[in-house]
């Protein structure tokens, strides 16, 4: 059984399940923190916006834009793939795939890759949007396909990782993990490093495979199932791993935040915490949103906590991103918050969407703009600038 990702805890209760009991006691939904007034140091304005079909929060989250060479590429649930100019949002090309798309886009400077609800994998020319090939994997594809050493790596919801030939989509190998009876409906993406690919699975493990033949190189448990109920034993690794300077950073729901050697899988440090959103990493720290809405910074090398911001408790906070020297997160009420990197204090806040829809993801580009996507599938490009000092 698969459970959607929106999480509110009562030990391990999920809000959308509408449970009336949790470990024998009544579930009481946490009251979201009230926002405190701040003097915003930044101003943000929408440069352009676009809307895409998003029947639910999960599909909206799968519409993460791929931004390359001044073009914004995006796919929606109806099967439409678009290339938009980053400056004004003008359409360069579009393709109707006639497939119910369920993943965001992956690829490189030449090719786009996207997955579908029924296990379709589609390769598209970035230049003009023409279809290059179609292939098929075992089940729904939620994470963007990853291109590693001319192999397309596809992570499907049934716990399988498939390697496809870049030229024609032919299957090269398949790895199959053990899938628990109950899992979150996660969308963590596989990542490549040299000739290996790493992915997190719903059994709480990170596995590294040879991208050439799919052979297991190492595996490390980020979380170990504990408790009596299936809910208590949820340990999905849904956060996309991040590799920096030969170290892989990952986190699990009801598990740990870990740093491990990317070539051996040996744990360098770990911290107990519950995470299902992606991580942000810079030269100094790992930034994490936990499942209760706290935003954390941990020292990159030692894992020592640097700060914790609890002002967004139970506000369904998005994955953090580093943007213009600050940390940005979105929340359930349509707000974007900017925090200082050195101490986590709020320095600015804005609400880019008129409706109170959750900001499901934020993504910066090389020009300094920030793209915000809400749960209804509306994408906005925001220009963020420092306010003039009075």
ZIMOKA-V412115 format. One record per residue. N is the residue number from 1. RES is the residue in one letter. PSI is psi in degrees with one decimal (none if undefined). OMEGA is omega as a letter, one per 20 degrees, with the letter a starting at -180 (NA if undefined). D_LAST is the distance of its C-alpha to the last C-alpha in Angstrom with 1 decimal. Layout:
n = <N:N>
res = <RES:RES>
psi = <PSI:PSI>
omega = <OMEGA:OMEGA>
d_last = <D_LAST:D_LAST>
//
This chain:
n = <1:2:3:4:5:6:7:8:9:10:11:12:13:14:15:16:17:18:19:20:21:22:23:24:25:26:27:28:29:30:31:32:33:34:35:36:37:38:39:40:41:42:43:44:45:46:47:48:49:50:51:52:53:54:55:56:57:58:59:60:61:62:63:64:65:66:67:68:69:70:71:72:73:74:75:76:77:78:79:80:81:82:83:84:85:86:87:88:89:90:91:92:93:94:95:96:97:98:99:100:101:102:103:104:105:106:107:108:109:110:111:112:113:114:115:116:117:118:119:120:121:122:123:124:125:126:127:128:129:130:131:132:133:134:135:136:137:138:139:140:141:142:143:144:145:146:147:148:149:150:151:152:153:154:155:156:157:158:159:160:161:162:163:164:165:166:167:168:169:170:171:172:173:174:175:176:177:178:179:180:181:182:183:184:185:186:187:188:189:190:191:192:193:194:195:196:197:198:199:200:201:202:203:204:205:206:207:208:209:210:211:212:213:214:215:216:217:218:219:220:221:222:223:224:225:226:227:228:229:230:231:232:233:234:235:236:237:238:239:240:241:242:243:244:245:246:247:248:249:250:251:252:253:254:255:256:257:258:259:260:261:262:263:264:265:266:267:268:269:270:271:272:273:274:275:276:277:278:279:280:281:282:283:284:285:286:287:288:289:290:291:292:293:294:295:296:297:298:299:300:301:302:303:304:305:306:307:308:309:310:311:312:313:314:315:316:317:318:319:320:321:322:323:324:325:326:327:328:329:330:331:332:333:334:335:336:337:338:339:340:341:342:343:344:345:346:347:348:349:350:351:352:353:354:355:356:357:358:359:360:361:362:363:364:365:366:367:368:369:370:371:372:373:374:375:376:377:378:379:380:381:382:383:384:385:386:387:388:389:390>
res = <X:X:X:X:X:X:X:X:X:X:X:X:X:X:X:X:X:X:X:X:X:X:X:X:X:X:X:X:X:X:X:X:X:X:X:X:X:X:X:X:X:X:X:X:X:X:X:X:X:X:X:X:X:X:X:X:X:X:X:X:X:X:X:X:X:X:X:X:X:X:X:X:X:X:X:X:X:X:X:X:X:X:X:X:X:X:X:X:X:X:X:X:X:X:X:X:X:X:X:X:X:X:X:X:X:X:X:X:X:X:X:X:X:X:X:X:X:X:X:X:X:X:X:X:X:X:X:X:X:X:X:X:X:X:X:X:X:X:X:X:X:X:X:X:X:X:X:X:X:X:X:X:X:X:X:X:X:X:X:X:X:X:X:X:X:X:X:X:X:X:X:X:X:X:X:X:X:X:X:X:X:X:X:X:X:X:X:X:X:X:X:X:X:X:X:X:X:X:X:X:X:X:X:X:X:X:X:X:X:X:X:X:X:X:X:X:X:X:X:X:X:X:X:X:X:X:X:X:X:X:X:X:X:X:X:X:X:X:X:X:X:X:X:X:X:X:X:X:X:X:X:X:X:X:X:X:X:X:X:X:X:X:X:X:X:X:X:X:X:X:X:X:X:X:X:X:X:X:X:X:X:X:X:X:X:X:X:X:X:X:X:X:X:X:X:X:X:X:X:X:X:X:X:X:X:X:X:X:X:X:X:X:X:X:X:X:X:X:X:X:X:X:X:X:X:X:X:X:X:X:X:X:X:X:X:X:X:X:X:X:X:X:X:X:X:X:X:X:X:X:X:X:X:X:X:X:X:X:X:X:X:X:X:X:X:X:X:X:X:X:X:X:X:X:X:X:X:X:X:X:X:X:X:X:X:X:X:X:X:X>
psi = <134.9:136.5:138.6:163.9:-18.8:121.6:130.4:127.7:139.7:90.7:-82.9:40.8:145.4:126.7:-42.7:-10.4:-16.0:42.8:149.4:-6.9:150.8:111.0:37.3:0.8:160.6:136.3:128.4:115.8:132.9:142.0:122.4:143.1:139.8:138.3:132.4:146.7:136.7:159.2:102.5:126.7:-9.1:151.1:146.6:142.6:148.2:127.3:-44.7:166.5:159.1:149.7:142.1:157.9:123.2:93.3:-19.0:174.3:-38.2:-43.1:-37.1:-42.6:-28.7:-6.2:23.9:122.3:147.3:117.7:113.4:136.8:45.2:19.0:139.3:118.5:135.9:148.6:145.2:172.4:-22.0:-12.4:3.4:131.7:130.7:145.8:118.4:140.4:131.8:-28.8:-48.0:-2.1:16.5:137.4:127.9:-45.1:164.9:154.4:127.2:107.9:-16.9:31.2:139.9:99.1:141.7:-4.0:165.2:-178.8:139.8:-176.3:-165.7:-155.3:-11.6:-26.9:145.5:145.1:136.0:151.2:159.5:170.4:-33.2:21.1:9.8:146.3:128.2:134.6:133.1:139.9:128.5:-27.6:-45.8:3.3:14.1:148.3:129.9:-46.7:161.8:145.4:178.9:132.3:-176.5:-26.2:-173.9:139.0:115.9:-36.0:147.9:133.2:145.6:133.8:118.3:116.2:49.8:20.3:129.8:116.4:123.3:124.7:114.3:162.7:-15.5:13.0:13.6:148.6:121.9:139.7:123.9:147.5:130.6:-32.2:-35.9:-2.0:4.8:138.7:130.9:-38.4:163.4:133.6:137.5:126.1:169.1:121.9:121.9:167.8:-31.6:129.8:161.2:154.6:75.9:164.9:32.2:136.8:146.5:152.3:149.0:151.7:111.3:-121.8:25.3:158.6:138.0:141.9:149.6:148.7:168.3:-5.1:8.5:8.5:149.5:130.7:135.2:130.6:153.1:126.5:-14.4:-40.7:1.9:10.0:141.4:127.2:-41.4:162.3:142.3:134.5:119.7:-25.3:149.4:125.2:134.0:156.5:171.9:-39.4:160.5:-34.3:-42.6:-20.9:7.9:126.6:33.5:139.2:89.8:-18.6:131.2:126.6:151.9:131.5:127.2:125.5:42.8:8.4:134.8:129.7:133.5:168.3:155.9:154.1:130.0:41.6:-119.0:157.8:127.1:150.6:130.2:153.8:124.5:-22.2:-25.2:-21.3:2.5:133.5:127.9:-39.6:161.5:156.0:133.0:122.6:165.0:119.3:137.7:-5.3:162.3:162.3:161.2:138.9:132.7:-162.8:-14.4:-33.5:164.1:128.6:133.2:140.3:121.8:176.7:-6.0:-1.3:1.1:142.0:130.6:155.1:131.7:141.3:134.4:-37.8:-33.2:-17.8:7.6:130.0:129.1:-39.3:165.3:127.4:115.2:7.9:-3.4:28.1:130.2:24.9:17.8:61.4:140.4:174.8:142.4:150.5:144.7:126.1:119.4:39.4:11.2:173.5:130.3:139.2:155.3:168.5:-178.1:-17.8:15.9:7.5:150.0:131.2:139.0:131.9:149.3:140.2:-29.5:-28.0:-2.0:6.9:145.0:135.3:-14.6:162.2:143.1:162.5:96.7:-16.4:140.2:-35.7:154.9:63.2:143.2:135.1:107.1:-26.1:155.6:144.8:121.3:163.3:178.0:-17.6:-8.3:-3.3:161.9:127.2:129.5:133.9:131.3:176.7:-12.3:3.9:21.0:125.9:131.4:136.3:122.3:133.1:118.4:128.6:154.7:138.3:146.5:135.9:134.3:none>
omega = <a:a:r:a:a:a:r:a:q:b:r:a:r:a:a:r:a:r:r:r:r:a:r:a:a:r:r:a:a:r:a:r:r:a:r:r:r:r:a:r:a:r:r:r:a:r:r:r:r:a:a:a:r:a:r:a:a:r:r:a:r:a:r:a:r:a:a:r:r:r:r:r:a:r:r:a:a:a:a:r:a:r:a:r:a:a:a:a:a:a:r:r:r:r:r:a:a:r:r:a:a:r:r:a:r:r:r:a:a:a:r:a:a:a:a:a:a:r:r:r:a:r:a:r:r:a:a:r:r:a:r:r:r:r:a:r:a:a:a:r:a:a:r:r:a:r:a:r:r:r:r:a:a:a:a:a:r:r:r:r:a:r:a:r:a:a:a:r:a:a:r:a:r:r:a:r:r:a:r:r:a:a:r:r:a:a:r:a:r:r:a:r:a:a:r:r:a:r:r:a:a:r:r:a:r:a:r:a:r:a:a:a:r:r:a:r:r:r:a:r:r:r:r:a:r:r:a:a:r:r:a:a:r:a:a:r:a:r:r:r:r:r:r:r:r:r:r:r:a:r:a:r:a:a:a:r:a:r:a:r:a:a:a:a:r:a:r:r:r:r:r:r:a:a:r:r:r:a:r:a:r:a:a:a:r:a:a:r:r:a:r:r:r:r:a:r:r:r:a:a:a:a:r:r:r:r:r:r:a:a:r:a:r:r:r:a:a:r:r:r:r:a:r:r:r:r:a:r:r:r:a:a:r:a:r:a:r:a:r:a:a:a:r:r:r:r:r:a:r:r:a:a:a:r:a:r:a:r:a:r:r:r:r:r:a:a:a:r:r:r:r:r:r:a:r:r:r:a:r:r:a:r:a:a:r:r:r:r:r:NA>
d_last = <56.7:53.2:50.2:46.9:43.9:41.7:42.1:41.7:43.6:46.3:47.7:47.9:47.8:46.3:44.7:46.2:49.7:49.6:51.6:52.8:53.7:52.5:54.9:56.7:53.8:51.8:48.6:45.5:42.5:39.4:36.7:33.5:30.5:28.1:24.5:22.2:18.7:16.0:12.2:12.7:11.2:13.3:14.3:18.0:20.2:24.0:25.5:29.0:31.2:34.9:37.2:40.2:43.1:42.4:45.0:43.5:40.7:42.8:43.2:39.6:38.9:41.6:39.7:37.4:36.7:38.0:35.7:37.4:37.3:34.7:36.9:36.3:39.7:40.2:43.3:43.8:46.5:48.7:49.3:47.0:45.4:42.7:41.1:37.8:35.7:32.5:30.5:31.4:33.8:36.8:40.2:42.1:45.1:46.3:49.2:51.1:52.6:54.5:53.7:51.8:49.1:47.7:45.8:42.8:43.5:44.4:45.7:45.1:44.6:47.8:48.5:46.9:48.5:48.3:50.4:51.9:52.9:56.5:56.1:55.8:54.0:53.1:52.3:50.6:50.0:46.4:47.2:48.7:48.9:52.6:54.3:55.8:57.5:57.7:58.8:59.4:58.6:59.8:57.1:53.7:51.0:47.6:45.9:45.3:48.3:47.7:49.1:50.5:52.9:54.2:54.8:53.0:52.5:52.3:51.6:53.3:53.0:56.5:55.5:56.9:55.4:57.1:57.1:57.7:58.6:55.8:58.3:60.0:58.7:62.0:61.8:62.1:61.8:60.8:59.6:60.0:58.3:59.5:57.7:57.6:58.8:55.3:52.1:48.6:48.1:46.0:44.7:44.2:44.8:47.2:45.8:47.7:48.1:50.6:53.8:53.0:51.1:49.7:49.2:48.7:51.3:51.8:54.2:51.3:52.2:50.6:53.3:53.4:55.9:57.3:56.0:59.4:61.7:59.7:61.2:59.4:58.0:56.5:55.2:53.1:52.6:48.9:50.1:53.5:54.5:55.0:56.1:58.8:57.3:56.3:52.8:52.5:53.7:51.1:49.8:48.6:46.7:44.4:41.4:41.8:42.6:40.3:41.9:40.1:41.8:45.1:43.9:44.0:41.6:42.8:42.7:44.9:44.9:46.3:46.7:44.7:41.9:43.9:43.7:46.9:48.6:48.6:52.1:53.8:51.9:52.0:49.3:47.0:45.0:44.5:42.7:44.0:41.8:42.1:40.3:41.0:37.8:37.2:35.7:32.9:33.5:31.7:32.7:31.8:32.5:34.1:31.9:33.8:33.6:36.6:38.6:36.9:33.4:32.3:30.4:31.6:31.2:34.4:35.0:36.6:39.5:40.4:39.2:37.6:35.0:31.5:29.7:30.2:27.8:29.8:27.2:28.8:32.3:34.8:32.3:34.4:31.9:32.3:32.9:29.9:28.7:26.7:24.1:21.5:21.7:21.5:24.2:24.5:26.9:27.9:29.6:32.3:30.0:28.5:25.2:23.8:22.2:20.5:21.3:20.6:23.8:24.2:24.2:24.1:21.1:19.4:16.1:16.2:18.7:20.0:23.3:24.5:27.9:28.7:31.6:31.4:33.3:33.0:31.0:34.0:32.5:29.6:30.2:28.0:29.3:29.2:26.6:23.9:24.5:25.4:28.5:28.8:32.3:33.2:36.6:37.7:37.5:34.4:32.6:29.1:27.3:23.6:21.1:18.4:15.2:12.1:9.0:6.3:3.8:0.0>
//
